[in-house]
């Protein structure tokens, strides 16, 4: 029986043979068929496990709703979300899953989406985990898509790209779990409320500085900027990064 895998091998051999007998035009047709076949094979193959970080309440709601609806494979639902994302039919919401100040315990929801779709989403620069999380919560009406959801996330602002030491950036990314922009907004709010002092981080080593892109809400950013207009040498992003270091317990001396 001819399978997708040995069909691909046979097409590859046929293409090579046609090129040997000086028939590159015919070989080109087979190469085209081969590329289509490879695409079909790759999309039918599941990827390695994708661990989706979610609040425990959202994971439980997804699993309960899927069971009630008779959904046997959440990976299939994620595949649908990936296809819709790639087609521009679904966009990822802001990186928040619960009302501000109420985020609970985070857990993993494990799925095995199609390998090719996962790679295509990753190639766009958006995390497959984030697309999968948002789509599952939308389909099963939980997290920010629940009917009783309170307090949607603030609208992401324009990209702000402060320079930080490489090691610090990696530590922040690991600790933030995708919430760095929101936590910077939290720092701005505390600054405006007079709960923290306006300070700039002092790095122990500035020999390997790298960009760190975040998108805090523009209104909060501008209000923090106005608050700092008379504070020499301190910008909103200085305050935001300093707040991240304090919140995550990162020592700037480790840079």
N, C-alpha and C positions, 0 to 999 in steps of 0.2 A: 504494500500500500504506500502510495506517495504521500509523504507528510510535508508540512511547510518547510521543515528543516532540510530534508534531503532534496526537495524541489529547489531550494535556494542553492544548495551545493551543486546540483546538476546544471542549473542556469549559469553558475559561475564557471563551471568547466566548459560549457558550450560556448560561452563568450570568449574564453581564452583560446579555444580551438579555432573559432572563426577568425580571430586576430592572427593566429599562426598561419592560416591559409589565405591571408591577405583579403579578408572580407570585413573590414572595420565598420562598414555601414550596417551590415546585419548584426554585428556584435553590439552596436549601439542600441538596436531595438531590444536585444536581450538584456543589456545593462539597465535599460529603462524598466523593463518588466521586473528585473531583479530588485531595483530600488523600491518599486511598489510592493513587491512581495516582502521585502525586509521590513517595510513600514508596517504591513499587516501583522507580521510575526511579532515585531517588537511591541505593538500595542496590545497584542493578546497575552503577552508575558507580564506577570505581576512583578513589581519591584520588591526590594527588601522592605522590611517593616518600616512604616512611617509612624513615628511616635508623635501624636498631636497633643500639645500641652493645653489643657483646659481647666477651668474651675471644676471641682468635683461635682458640683450641682449640675453644670452643663453636661458633663460626660454622662451622668446618671440619667438626665432627662433625654439625651440622645438615644442611649441604649434602651430605655423603657419605651420611648415612642417608636423606635425601630422594631422592637418586639411586637408592639401592639399593631403595627402596620404590616407585619409579616415580612419585613426586610431582612434577608438572610446574610447580606454582604454589604457592610458599610463601605468597603473598598469600591464597590460598583457606584455607590452614591458619590463618592469622592471623584471617581473618574468622570462622572457627569459634570461635577463642578469644575474640574480641570478643563473639560471641553468648552464649557460655557465661558469660563474665564479667558481662555485662549481666543474665543470668538468675539470677545468684547461684550458678552451678554451678562456677565456677572463681575462686579468689582468688589474688592476687599474693603471692608469697613475699617474704621479707625481701630487701633490696637487696644481695645478695651472689651472686656467680656461682662463686667458687672458694674453697677453704679459705683462711682468714685467713693473710696473709703470703705467699701463693703466686700472687696475681693477676698475670697476664701481660699481654702487649700487647693493647690494645683495638682493635677494628676495627668497621667498619659492615657490617651485613647489610641490603641494600636490598630492600624489598617494596612492593607497591602494593595495600593493602587497600581494601575498599569505603569510599567516602567517608562515607556516612551512618553506618555502624558506627563508623568512626574518630571522627566528631564526637560520637556518643552516648557513647563511652567517655571522651573528653576532658571532656564535660559533667559526668561524675561526680566530677571532680577528680583522677582517676588518669591518669598519663601513658599514652597508647596505646603508646608505645615499651616501657614496662615490662611492660604486659600482653602485648604481642606477644612480647617476649623470654622471659618466663617460660613462656608457653604453648608456644612452639616448643621450648624446652629440655625441657619436660615430655613433649611428644609424641615427641621424638626422643631422650629419655633421655640428656641431657648436662647439664653444669654441676651444679647442686645436685640434679638428678633422676637423675644417673648412678648405676648400681649400685655403683660403686667410689668414690663421693663421700665425702670425709672432712671432718668438722668443719663441721656446719651452722651457719648464722649464729645469733647470739644472738637471742632473742626480742625484738622491738621493745617498748619501754616506753611509758609514757604520754607524751603530747605535752608537750614543754618548749618554751617560747616566749620565748627571750631577745630583748632589743631590741638591734639593731645599726644602724649607719648604712646607709642604703639602698644606697649604692655598694658597701659591704663585702658586704652580703647578695648582691648580684648577682655579685660576684667569687667568692664562696664557691660559689654555685650552679653557676657555669660551671666552676670548677676541680674541684668534688666529683663531678660527673656522677652525682648520685643517691646518693653514698656518705657524705654528711656525718655522718649518725647513726653509722655504723660507725666513721668516723675519730674522732669524739668519744669513742666507746667505747675506741678505741686510746689516746687521750689519757688517759682515766681509768685504764687499765691501767698506763700509764707513770707516772702520778702515784702509784699504789698501790705500784709497784715502786721508787719513789724515783728514777726516771730523769729527771723534769722537776720544776721548782719550781712551787709553786702561785702563779700570778700572774693578775691581771685585766688585760684589754686596756685601753689608754688611748686614747680616740678623740680625733682632732684636731678634729672638728666633730660636735657632738651636736644640730644644728638639724633634722636629718631622720632621726630614729630610726624604725625599722620592725620589726615582729615577724618572727622567723626560726624557723619550726617545725621541730623535730627530734624523734626518738623513740629516744634511746639506751636501752639495756637498763636496767630499773629496779634490778636487783641491783647492777650496776656503779655506777649513779648514787648509790645509797644508800651504797655502800662509799666512794665518793669524798666524799660529804657527811660521813660519819663521820670520814674522814681530815682534813677541813678544819674540824672543829668548833672548833678552837682557833686557826684562822687568821682574823684579823679582816678583814672586807671582801672575802673571796674565796669565791665559791660554785662548785659543780661546773660550772655552765654558763660561768662566767668562765674556768675552766681549759679547758673544752672548746672554747670559741671561740678562746681564745689559742692552743691547740694547732692548730686549723684554720689560723689565720693563719700560724703558723710552718711548718706542713707544706706549705701551698700557696704560700708566699712572698708573702703579701699584707701590705703595709705599712699599719698602722692610720692612719698620717698621710695616706693617700690619701683618707680619708673627709672 
